[in-house]
Amino acid sequence: MSLFIVAVLTSCNYGETLQGYYVSNQETPNFISVDIPTSFVNIDETILTEDQKEAYESVDKLNMLGYRLSDDNIEEYQAELIKVQNILKDERYDELFRGGNSTDGKIIVKYIGTDTSIDELIVFVTAKDKGFAIIRVLGDNMEPAKIMKLGGIIQNANPDESSVKEFMSFFK
């Protein structure tokens, strides 16, 4: 019986996770990574609606990983892009929405959790001729509808840390 259990456990292939991909590439050339608590985003909470404030308070931290495309790394970029796309095809990630086009770039938003309470929100952005970025929004019982209302506020945030500013300007 013990041999059977060991065989089953060792034969299970859970595949690569987004967190595993992030950890293994955060120090790799052509990647830029930033881990920040929400307190570093520096949002003026007095201008938030009640829904936005609840959403902001449900977020614990952001993990951001980007890959910068250049003339020297096109093949490597394509391989990394395929890896991320394959990870995001896993059934544990539910799609919230997608948009964009093949000319400018695309965005895919996925989540782990339920329709009303998510624990991880994943924003995957590709920008033609620039690269891709993965933003993992980690929290407890985040409500997708409320989190989506934070989009405009986050774009106008004034990050306190230089590495966050560097990441925010990644696609500019």
KOLTIVO-412140 format. One record per atom (N, C-alpha, C): x, y, z; atom name. Coordinates in pm, whole numbers, plus 50000, padded with zeros to 5 digits. Example, Ala and Ser with C-alpha at 12.3 -4.5 7.8 and 13.67 -1.06 7.14 Angstrom:
+-------+-------+-------+------+
!     X !     Y !     Z ! site !
+-------+-------+-------+------+
! 51319 ! 49431 ! 50780 !    N !
! 51230 ! 49550 ! 50780 !   CA !
! 51320 ! 49670 ! 50780 !    C !
! 51285 ! 49775 ! 50708 !    N !
! 51367 ! 49894 ! 50714 !   CA !
! 51290 ! 50003 ! 50787 !    C !
+-------+-------+-------+------+
This chain:
+-------+-------+-------+------+
!     X !     Y !     Z ! site !
+-------+-------+-------+------+
! 50082 ! 49881 ! 50000 !    N !
! 50000 ! 50000 ! 50000 !   CA !
! 50087 ! 50126 ! 50000 !    C !
! 50193 ! 50126 ! 50079 !    N !
! 50284 ! 50241 ! 50085 !   CA !
! 50348 ! 50266 ! 49949 !    C !
! 50389 ! 50158 ! 49883 !    N !
! 50449 ! 50171 ! 49752 !   CA !
! 50350 ! 50232 ! 49652 !    C !
! 50225 ! 50192 ! 49660 !    N !
! 50121 ! 50247 ! 49573 !   CA !
! 50104 ! 50398 ! 49596 !    C !
! 50099 ! 50440 ! 49720 !    N !
! 50082 ! 50583 ! 49754 !   CA !
! 50201 ! 50664 ! 49703 !    C !
! 50323 ! 50613 ! 49723 !    N !
! 50442 ! 50683 ! 49674 !   CA !
! 50439 ! 50693 ! 49522 !    C !
! 50399 ! 50586 ! 49455 !    N !
! 50392 ! 50588 ! 49308 !   CA !
! 50290 ! 50690 ! 49259 !    C !
! 50176 ! 50696 ! 49324 !    N !
! 50072 ! 50791 ! 49283 !   CA !
! 50119 ! 50934 ! 49305 !    C !
! 50177 ! 50961 ! 49421 !    N !
! 50221 ! 51097 ! 49452 !   CA !
! 50334 ! 51143 ! 49362 !    C !
! 50426 ! 51055 ! 49327 !    N !
! 50537 ! 51095 ! 49241 !   CA !
! 50496 ! 51104 ! 49095 !    C !
! 50390 ! 51037 ! 49056 !    N !
! 50348 ! 51042 ! 48916 !   CA !
! 50256 ! 51159 ! 48887 !    C !
! 50205 ! 51225 ! 48991 !    N !
! 50117 ! 51340 ! 48969 !   CA !
! 50198 ! 51456 ! 48914 !    C !
! 50149 ! 51514 ! 48809 !    N !
! 50215 ! 51631 ! 48751 !   CA !
! 50120 ! 51749 ! 48763 !    C !
! 50150 ! 51835 ! 48856 !    N !
! 50064 ! 51950 ! 48878 !   CA !
! 50094 ! 52063 ! 48781 !    C !
! 50202 ! 52050 ! 48706 !    N !
! 50237 ! 52153 ! 48610 !   CA !
! 50291 ! 52276 ! 48680 !    C !
! 50344 ! 52366 ! 48601 !    N !
! 50400 ! 52488 ! 48656 !   CA !
! 50287 ! 52584 ! 48694 !    C !
! 50305 ! 52649 ! 48805 !    N !
! 50208 ! 52749 ! 48850 !   CA !
! 50261 ! 52888 ! 48814 !    C !
! 50173 ! 52983 ! 48818 !    N !
! 50212 ! 53121 ! 48792 !   CA !
! 50310 ! 53169 ! 48899 !    C !
! 50285 ! 53131 ! 49022 !    N !
! 50376 ! 53169 ! 49130 !   CA !
! 50515 ! 53107 ! 49109 !    C !
! 50519 ! 52980 ! 49068 !    N !
! 50646 ! 52915 ! 49040 !   CA !
! 50720 ! 52981 ! 48924 !    C !
! 50646 ! 53017 ! 48821 !    N !
! 50705 ! 53087 ! 48706 !   CA !
! 50763 ! 53221 ! 48751 !    C !
! 50687 ! 53291 ! 48831 !    N !
! 50731 ! 53421 ! 48882 !   CA !
! 50861 ! 53406 ! 48961 !    C !
! 50863 ! 53313 ! 49055 !    N !
! 50981 ! 53294 ! 49141 !   CA !
! 51102 ! 53255 ! 49058 !    C !
! 51086 ! 53165 ! 48962 !    N !
! 51202 ! 53120 ! 48885 !   CA !
! 51253 ! 53223 ! 48785 !    C !
! 51175 ! 53327 ! 48757 !    N !
! 51220 ! 53425 ! 48657 !   CA !
! 51244 ! 53566 ! 48713 !    C !
! 51220 ! 53590 ! 48839 !    N !
! 51230 ! 53725 ! 48891 !   CA !
! 51371 ! 53782 ! 48888 !    C !
! 51473 ! 53697 ! 48881 !    N !
! 51612 ! 53744 ! 48876 !   CA !
! 51675 ! 53719 ! 48739 !    C !
! 51597 ! 53672 ! 48644 !    N !
! 51647 ! 53636 ! 48512 !   CA !
! 51663 ! 53759 ! 48423 !    C !
! 51769 ! 53764 ! 48340 !    N !
! 51784 ! 53877 ! 48247 !   CA !
! 51660 ! 53895 ! 48158 !    C !
! 51632 ! 54015 ! 48120 !    N !
! 51518 ! 54058 ! 48038 !   CA !
! 51387 ! 54065 ! 48117 !    C !
! 51386 ! 54017 ! 48241 !    N !
! 51268 ! 54026 ! 48326 !   CA !
! 51287 ! 54141 ! 48425 !    C !
! 51176 ! 54200 ! 48464 !    N !
! 51174 ! 54297 ! 48572 !   CA !
! 51065 ! 54251 ! 48668 !    C !
! 51096 ! 54253 ! 48798 !    N !
! 50996 ! 54208 ! 48894 !   CA !
! 50989 ! 54306 ! 49011 !    C !
! 50868 ! 54317 ! 49065 !    N !
! 50843 ! 54403 ! 49180 !   CA !
! 50737 ! 54335 ! 49266 !    C !
! 50762 ! 54328 ! 49395 !    N !
! 50664 ! 54282 ! 49493 !   CA !
! 50638 ! 54400 ! 49585 !    C !
! 50513 ! 54442 ! 49591 !    N !
! 50485 ! 54558 ! 49676 !   CA !
! 50358 ! 54538 ! 49758 !    C !
! 50361 ! 54583 ! 49881 !    N !
! 50237 ! 54586 ! 49958 !   CA !
! 50154 ! 54704 ! 49907 !    C !
! 50024 ! 54699 ! 49927 !    N !
! 49938 ! 54807 ! 49876 !   CA !
! 49971 ! 54940 ! 49940 !    C !
! 50032 ! 54941 ! 50057 !    N !
! 50066 ! 55068 ! 50121 !   CA !
! 50165 ! 55149 ! 50039 !    C !
! 50243 ! 55084 ! 49952 !    N !
! 50338 ! 55155 ! 49867 !   CA !
! 50273 ! 55221 ! 49746 !    C !
! 50150 ! 55183 ! 49714 !    N !
! 50084 ! 55239 ! 49596 !   CA !
! 50046 ! 55385 ! 49620 !    C !
! 50025 ! 55423 ! 49746 !    N !
! 50001 ! 55562 ! 49785 !   CA !
! 49878 ! 55622 ! 49719 !    C !
! 49764 ! 55564 ! 49749 !    N !
! 49636 ! 55613 ! 49697 !   CA !
! 49573 ! 55702 ! 49803 !    C !
! 49522 ! 55815 ! 49760 !    N !
! 49449 ! 55905 ! 49850 !   CA !
! 49312 ! 55844 ! 49876 !    C !
! 49296 ! 55781 ! 49992 !    N !
! 49172 ! 55710 ! 50023 !   CA !
! 49053 ! 55803 ! 50040 !    C !
! 49076 ! 55932 ! 50055 !    N !
! 48964 ! 56024 ! 50073 !   CA !
! 48884 ! 56043 ! 49944 !    C !
! 48944 ! 56010 ! 49830 !    N !
! 48872 ! 56027 ! 49703 !   CA !
! 48804 ! 55899 ! 49657 !    C !
! 48821 ! 55790 ! 49735 !    N !
! 48762 ! 55662 ! 49696 !   CA !
! 48615 ! 55654 ! 49734 !    C !
! 48538 ! 55588 ! 49649 !    N !
! 48400 ! 55557 ! 49686 !   CA !
! 48403 ! 55445 ! 49790 !    C !
! 48293 ! 55414 ! 49849 !    N !
! 48287 ! 55307 ! 49949 !   CA !
! 48328 ! 55173 ! 49889 !    C !
! 48280 ! 55143 ! 49767 !    N !
! 48316 ! 55018 ! 49699 !   CA !
! 48465 ! 55014 ! 49670 !    C !
! 48521 ! 55125 ! 49622 !    N !
! 48664 ! 55130 ! 49592 !   CA !
! 48747 ! 55113 ! 49719 !    C !
! 48703 ! 55173 ! 49827 !    N !
! 48775 ! 55161 ! 49954 !   CA !
! 48773 ! 55016 ! 50003 !    C !
! 48657 ! 54949 ! 49995 !    N !
! 48648 ! 54809 ! 50034 !   CA !
! 48740 ! 54723 ! 49948 !    C !
! 48741 ! 54750 ! 49817 !    N !
! 48827 ! 54674 ! 49726 !   CA !
! 48974 ! 54697 ! 49758 !    C !
! 49011 ! 54820 ! 49780 !    N !
! 49150 ! 54855 ! 49812 !   CA !
! 49195 ! 54787 ! 49941 !    C !
! 49109 ! 54785 ! 50040 !    N !
! 49143 ! 54723 ! 50168 !   CA !
! 49146 ! 54570 ! 50161 !    C !
! 49082 ! 54510 ! 50060 !    N !
! 49085 ! 54365 ! 50047 !   CA !
! 49212 ! 54315 ! 49977 !    C !
! 49290 ! 54406 ! 49920 !    N !
! 49413 ! 54370 ! 49850 !   CA !
! 49529 ! 54374 ! 49948 !    C !
! 49607 ! 54266 ! 49952 !    N !
! 49723 ! 54260 ! 50041 !   CA !
! 49850 ! 54309 ! 49973 !    C !
! 49876 ! 54258 ! 49853 !    N !
! 49998 ! 54298 ! 49783 !   CA !
! 49987 ! 54270 ! 49634 !    C !
! 50082 ! 54324 ! 49561 !    N !
! 50091 ! 54305 ! 49417 !   CA !
! 50225 ! 54241 ! 49385 !    C !
! 50222 ! 54141 ! 49298 !    N !
! 50344 ! 54082 ! 49242 !   CA !
! 50342 ! 54116 ! 49094 !    C !
! 50446 ! 54180 ! 49048 !    N !
! 50451 ! 54219 ! 48907 !   CA !
! 50577 ! 54162 ! 48844 !    C !
! 50559 ! 54102 ! 48726 !    N !
! 50671 ! 54046 ! 48651 !   CA !
! 50653 ! 54086 ! 48506 !    C !
! 50757 ! 54144 ! 48449 !    N !
! 50750 ! 54185 ! 48309 !   CA !
! 50867 ! 54131 ! 48230 !    C !
! 50846 ! 54110 ! 48103 !    N !
! 50952 ! 54067 ! 48012 !   CA !
! 50962 ! 54170 ! 47901 !    C !
! 51080 ! 54230 ! 47890 !    N !
! 51101 ! 54335 ! 47790 !   CA !
! 51154 ! 54272 ! 47660 !    C !
! 51081 ! 54296 ! 47553 !    N !
! 51117 ! 54246 ! 47420 !   CA !
! 51220 ! 54339 ! 47356 !    C !
! 51320 ! 54277 ! 47293 !    N !
! 51419 ! 54354 ! 47217 !   CA !
! 51454 ! 54275 ! 47091 !    C !
! 51531 ! 54336 ! 47003 !    N !
! 51571 ! 54268 ! 46880 !   CA !
! 51657 ! 54144 ! 46908 !    C !
! 51722 ! 54142 ! 47025 !    N !
! 51813 ! 54034 ! 47059 !   CA !
! 51746 ! 53913 ! 47123 !    C !
! 51618 ! 53924 ! 47164 !    N !
! 51558 ! 53815 ! 47240 !   CA !
! 51421 ! 53772 ! 47188 !    C !
! 51397 ! 53787 ! 47061 !    N !
! 51266 ! 53756 ! 47004 !   CA !
! 51227 ! 53610 ! 47024 !    C !
! 51320 ! 53517 ! 46999 !    N !
! 51288 ! 53375 ! 47015 !   CA !
! 51265 ! 53340 ! 47161 !    C !
! 51347 ! 53393 ! 47250 !    N !
! 51329 ! 53369 ! 47393 !   CA !
! 51196 ! 53429 ! 47440 !    C !
! 51164 ! 53547 ! 47391 !    N !
! 51037 ! 53611 ! 47426 !   CA !
! 50919 ! 53522 ! 47385 !    C !
! 50923 ! 53471 ! 47263 !    N !
! 50815 ! 53384 ! 47216 !   CA !
! 50801 ! 53260 ! 47303 !    C !
! 50914 ! 53202 ! 47344 !    N !
! 50911 ! 53083 ! 47430 !   CA !
! 50852 ! 53118 ! 47567 !    C !
! 50890 ! 53231 ! 47625 !    N !
! 50837 ! 53272 ! 47755 !   CA !
! 50689 ! 53305 ! 47745 !    C !
! 50649 ! 53367 ! 47637 !    N !
! 50508 ! 53401 ! 47616 !   CA !
! 50423 ! 53274 ! 47610 !    C !
! 50471 ! 53173 ! 47540 !    N !
! 50399 ! 53046 ! 47531 !   CA !
! 50390 ! 52980 ! 47668 !    C !
! 50498 ! 52986 ! 47747 !    N !
! 50495 ! 52928 ! 47883 !   CA !
! 50384 ! 52992 ! 47966 !    C !
! 50378 ! 53124 ! 47965 !    N !
! 50277 ! 53194 ! 48046 !   CA !
! 50136 ! 53162 ! 47994 !    C !
! 50119 ! 53163 ! 47864 !    N !
! 49988 ! 53132 ! 47808 !   CA !
! 49943 ! 52991 ! 47847 !    C !
! 50036 ! 52896 ! 47846 !    N !
! 50003 ! 52759 ! 47886 !   CA !
! 49968 ! 52750 ! 48034 !    C !
! 50039 ! 52822 ! 48118 !    N !
! 50007 ! 52824 ! 48260 !   CA !
! 49866 ! 52878 ! 48281 !    C !
! 49833 ! 52986 ! 48211 !    N !
! 49702 ! 53050 ! 48229 !   CA !
! 49587 ! 52969 ! 48169 !    C !
! 49618 ! 52867 ! 48090 !    N !
! 49512 ! 52779 ! 48037 !   CA !
! 49463 ! 52681 ! 48142 !    C !
! 49537 ! 52669 ! 48252 !    N !
! 49499 ! 52575 ! 48357 !   CA !
! 49359 ! 52608 ! 48408 !    C !
! 49283 ! 52503 ! 48439 !    N !
! 49144 ! 52522 ! 48480 !   CA !
! 49128 ! 52593 ! 48614 !    C !
! 49236 ! 52604 ! 48692 !    N !
! 49225 ! 52676 ! 48820 !   CA !
! 49206 ! 52826 ! 48801 !    C !
! 49242 ! 52877 ! 48681 !    N !
! 49228 ! 53018 ! 48652 !   CA !
! 49099 ! 53041 ! 48572 !    C !
! 49005 ! 53113 ! 48631 !    N !
! 48881 ! 53148 ! 48562 !   CA !
! 48899 ! 53283 ! 48494 !    C !
! 48845 ! 53294 ! 48374 !    N !
! 48859 ! 53420 ! 48300 !   CA !
! 48753 ! 53520 ! 48340 !    C !
! 48798 ! 53642 ! 48366 !    N !
! 48707 ! 53751 ! 48397 !   CA !
! 48675 ! 53829 ! 48270 !    C !
! 48779 ! 53866 ! 48196 !    N !
! 48758 ! 53928 ! 48065 !   CA !
! 48888 ! 53931 ! 47986 !    C !
! 48875 ! 53964 ! 47859 !    N !
! 48990 ! 53984 ! 47771 !   CA !
! 48960 ! 54095 ! 47674 !    C !
! 49062 ! 54160 ! 47625 !    N !
! 49042 ! 54269 ! 47531 !   CA !
! 49170 ! 54297 ! 47455 !    C !
! 49166 ! 54401 ! 47374 !    N !
! 49281 ! 54440 ! 47295 !   CA !
! 49272 ! 54390 ! 47153 !    C !
! 49385 ! 54400 ! 47083 !    N !
! 49392 ! 54356 ! 46944 !   CA !
! 49533 ! 54314 ! 46910 !    C !
! 49550 ! 54255 ! 46793 !    N !
! 49682 ! 54203 ! 46754 !   CA !
! 49778 ! 54314 ! 46711 !    C !
! 49728 ! 54434 ! 46689 !    N !
! 49814 ! 54545 ! 46649 !   CA !
! 49881 ! 54611 ! 46768 !    C !
! 49804 ! 54645 ! 46870 !    N !
! 49858 ! 54717 ! 46985 !   CA !
! 49898 ! 54626 ! 47100 !    C !
! 49816 ! 54528 ! 47129 !    N !
! 49843 ! 54438 ! 47239 !   CA !
! 49714 ! 54382 ! 47295 !    C !
! 49727 ! 54292 ! 47389 !    N !
! 49610 ! 54226 ! 47446 !   CA !
! 49619 ! 54225 ! 47598 !    C !
! 49503 ! 54213 ! 47660 !    N !
! 49494 ! 54200 ! 47804 !   CA !
! 49398 ! 54086 ! 47837 !    C !
! 49440 ! 54005 ! 47932 !    N !
! 49356 ! 53896 ! 47981 !   CA !
! 49355 ! 53908 ! 48133 !    C !
! 49236 ! 53904 ! 48190 !    N !
! 49222 ! 53909 ! 48335 !   CA !
! 49159 ! 53779 ! 48380 !    C !
! 49229 ! 53709 ! 48470 !    N !
! 49180 ! 53582 ! 48523 !   CA !
! 49184 ! 53590 ! 48676 !    C !
! 49122 ! 53492 ! 48739 !    N !
! 49120 ! 53492 ! 48884 !   CA !
! 49114 ! 53351 ! 48939 !    C !
! 49151 ! 53340 ! 49067 !    N !
! 49135 ! 53216 ! 49142 !   CA !
! 49038 ! 53248 ! 49254 !    C !
! 48933 ! 53171 ! 49264 !    N !
! 48831 ! 53192 ! 49366 !   CA !
! 48694 ! 53166 ! 49308 !    C !
! 48595 ! 53238 ! 49362 !    N !
! 48459 ! 53226 ! 49311 !   CA !
! 48419 ! 53355 ! 49243 !    C !
! 48298 ! 53358 ! 49186 !    N !
! 48250 ! 53478 ! 49118 !   CA !
! 48233 ! 53596 ! 49213 !    C !
! 48218 ! 53569 ! 49341 !    N !
! 48194 ! 53677 ! 49437 !   CA !
! 48309 ! 53701 ! 49534 !    C !
! 48404 ! 53609 ! 49542 !    N !
! 48514 ! 53623 ! 49636 !   CA !
! 48640 ! 53560 ! 49577 !    C !
! 48735 ! 53644 ! 49538 !    N !
! 48857 ! 53593 ! 49477 !   CA !
! 48975 ! 53613 ! 49571 !    C !
! 49072 ! 53523 ! 49558 !    N !
! 49193 ! 53530 ! 49639 !   CA !
! 49312 ! 53579 ! 49557 !    C !
! 49304 ! 53565 ! 49425 !    N !
! 49412 ! 53610 ! 49338 !   CA !
! 49353 ! 53656 ! 49206 !    C !
! 49391 ! 53776 ! 49166 !    N !
! 49351 ! 53832 ! 49037 !   CA !
! 49477 ! 53840 ! 48953 !    C !
! 49471 ! 53791 ! 48831 !    N !
! 49587 ! 53791 ! 48742 !   CA !
! 49556 ! 53878 ! 48621 !    C !
! 49643 ! 53975 ! 48598 !    N !
! 49631 ! 54061 ! 48480 !   CA !
! 49751 ! 54029 ! 48393 !    C !
! 49725 ! 53981 ! 48271 !    N !
! 49830 ! 53945 ! 48177 !   CA !
! 49817 ! 54038 ! 48057 !    C !
! 49923 ! 54116 ! 48034 !    N !
! 49921 ! 54217 ! 47928 !   CA !
! 50035 ! 54190 ! 47831 !    C !
! 50004 ! 54191 ! 47702 !    N !
! 50108 ! 54185 ! 47600 !   CA !
! 50099 ! 54313 ! 47519 !    C !
! 50213 ! 54371 ! 47491 !    N !
! 50218 ! 54493 ! 47411 !   CA !
! 50314 ! 54468 ! 47295 !    C !
! 50263 ! 54483 ! 47176 !    N !
! 50341 ! 54456 ! 47056 !   CA !
! 50469 ! 54540 ! 47058 !    C !
! 50579 ! 54478 ! 47027 !    N !
! 50710 ! 54542 ! 47021 !   CA !
! 50764 ! 54588 ! 47156 !    C !
! 50696 ! 54553 ! 47267 !    N !
! 50745 ! 54595 ! 47399 !   CA !
! 50766 ! 54479 ! 47494 !    C !
! 50676 ! 54381 ! 47495 !    N !
! 50690 ! 54267 ! 47585 !   CA !
! 50559 ! 54229 ! 47650 !    C !
! 50570 ! 54162 ! 47764 !    N !
! 50450 ! 54125 ! 47837 !   CA !
! 50471 ! 54151 ! 47986 !    C !
! 50359 ! 54159 ! 48056 !    N !
! 50363 ! 54178 ! 48200 !   CA !
! 50255 ! 54092 ! 48264 !    C !
! 50287 ! 54041 ! 48382 !    N !
! 50192 ! 53966 ! 48463 !   CA !
! 50181 ! 54040 ! 48595 !    C !
! 50061 ! 54074 ! 48633 !    N !
! 50039 ! 54138 ! 48761 !   CA !
! 49947 ! 54047 ! 48842 !    C !
! 49996 ! 54003 ! 48955 !    N !
! 49917 ! 53919 ! 49045 !   CA !
! 49871 ! 54007 ! 49160 !    C !
! 49741 ! 54020 ! 49176 !    N !
! 49684 ! 54097 ! 49286 !   CA !
! 49639 ! 53994 ! 49389 !    C !
! 49703 ! 53997 ! 49506 !    N !
! 49677 ! 53898 ! 49608 !   CA !
! 49601 ! 53961 ! 49724 !    C !
! 49501 ! 53890 ! 49773 !    N !
! 49422 ! 53942 ! 49883 !   CA !
! 49329 ! 53837 ! 49938 !    C !
! 49237 ! 53882 ! 50019 !    N !
! 49140 ! 53792 ! 50080 !   CA !
! 48999 ! 53841 ! 50048 !    C !
! 48919 ! 53749 ! 49995 !    N !
! 48779 ! 53780 ! 49967 !   CA !
! 48759 ! 53907 ! 49885 !    C !
! 48841 ! 53924 ! 49783 !    N !
! 48825 ! 54039 ! 49695 !   CA !
! 48702 ! 54017 ! 49608 !    C !
! 48625 ! 54121 ! 49586 !    N !
! 48507 ! 54112 ! 49502 !   CA !
! 48543 ! 54166 ! 49364 !    C !
! 48529 ! 54083 ! 49259 !    N !
! 48571 ! 54124 ! 49125 !   CA !
! 48509 ! 54257 ! 49080 !    C !
! 48381 ! 54276 ! 49101 !    N !
! 48316 ! 54399 ! 49056 !   CA !
! 48377 ! 54522 ! 49122 !    C !
! 48409 ! 54511 ! 49249 !    N !
! 48468 ! 54624 ! 49321 !   CA !
! 48614 ! 54646 ! 49281 !    C !
! 48687 ! 54536 ! 49263 !    N !
! 48828 ! 54546 ! 49223 !   CA !
! 48839 ! 54616 ! 49087 !    C !
! 48748 ! 54585 ! 48995 !    N !
! 48753 ! 54646 ! 48862 !   CA !
! 48733 ! 54798 ! 48869 !    C !
! 48666 ! 54846 ! 48971 !    N !
! 48644 ! 54990 ! 48988 !   CA !
! 48771 ! 55062 ! 49032 !    C !
! 48873 ! 54988 ! 49071 !    N !
! 48999 ! 55049 ! 49113 !   CA !
! 49091 ! 55083 ! 48995 !    C !
! 49060 ! 55033 ! 48876 !    N !
! 49147 ! 55050 ! 48760 !   CA !
! 49193 ! 55192 ! 48737 !    C !
! 49102 ! 55286 ! 48726 !    N !
! 49137 ! 55426 ! 48701 !   CA !
! 49214 ! 55488 ! 48815 !    C !
! 49183 ! 55450 ! 48937 !    N !
! 49251 ! 55504 ! 49053 !   CA !
! 49397 ! 55458 ! 49055 !    C !
! 49420 ! 55331 ! 49024 !    N !
! 49557 ! 55277 ! 49024 !   CA !
! 49643 ! 55346 ! 48919 !    C !
! 49586 ! 55376 ! 48803 !    N !
! 49663 ! 55442 ! 48698 !   CA !
! 49712 ! 55579 ! 48742 !    C !
! 49639 ! 55645 ! 48829 !    N !
! 49677 ! 55778 ! 48876 !   CA !
! 49752 ! 55775 ! 49009 !    C !
! 49785 ! 55655 ! 49058 !    N !
! 49854 ! 55644 ! 49186 !   CA !
! 49994 ! 55699 ! 49175 !    C !
! 50047 ! 55738 ! 49288 !    N !
! 50183 ! 55791 ! 49296 !   CA !
! 50267 ! 55695 ! 49379 !    C !
! 50332 ! 55598 ! 49314 !    N !
! 50407 ! 55498 ! 49390 !   CA !
! 50525 ! 55561 ! 49464 !    C !
! 50552 ! 55509 ! 49585 !    N !
! 50659 ! 55561 ! 49669 !   CA !
! 50796 ! 55505 ! 49633 !    C !
! 50802 ! 55392 ! 49569 !    N !
! 50927 ! 55323 ! 49549 !   CA !
! 50972 ! 55334 ! 49404 !    C !
! 51104 ! 55355 ! 49380 !    N !
! 51154 ! 55374 ! 49244 !   CA !
! 51136 ! 55250 ! 49158 !    C !
! 51145 ! 55129 ! 49215 !    N !
! 51126 ! 55007 ! 49136 !   CA !
! 50982 ! 54997 ! 49087 !    C !
! 50887 ! 55047 ! 49166 !    N !
! 50747 ! 55047 ! 49124 !   CA !
! 50730 ! 55145 ! 49008 !    C !
! 50792 ! 55261 ! 49017 !    N !
! 50784 ! 55360 ! 48909 !   CA !
! 50842 ! 55302 ! 48781 !    C !
! 50954 ! 55230 ! 48795 !    N !
! 51017 ! 55168 ! 48679 !   CA !
! 50923 ! 55067 ! 48614 !    C !
! 50856 ! 54985 ! 48697 !    N !
! 50763 ! 54886 ! 48643 !   CA !
! 50642 ! 54954 ! 48579 !    C !
! 50590 ! 55060 ! 48645 !    N !
! 50471 ! 55129 ! 48592 !   CA !
! 50502 ! 55191 ! 48455 !    C !
! 50627 ! 55229 ! 48432 !    N !
! 50664 ! 55287 ! 48304 !   CA !
! 50713 ! 55183 ! 48205 !    C !
! 50700 ! 55056 ! 48239 !    N !
! 50753 ! 54945 ! 48159 !   CA !
! 50704 ! 54949 ! 48015 !    C !
! 50578 ! 54981 ! 47993 !    N !
! 50522 ! 54980 ! 47858 !   CA !
! 50510 ! 55118 ! 47795 !    C !
! 50561 ! 55219 ! 47858 !    N !
! 50549 ! 55355 ! 47802 !   CA !
! 50652 ! 55381 ! 47697 !    C !
+-------+-------+-------+------+
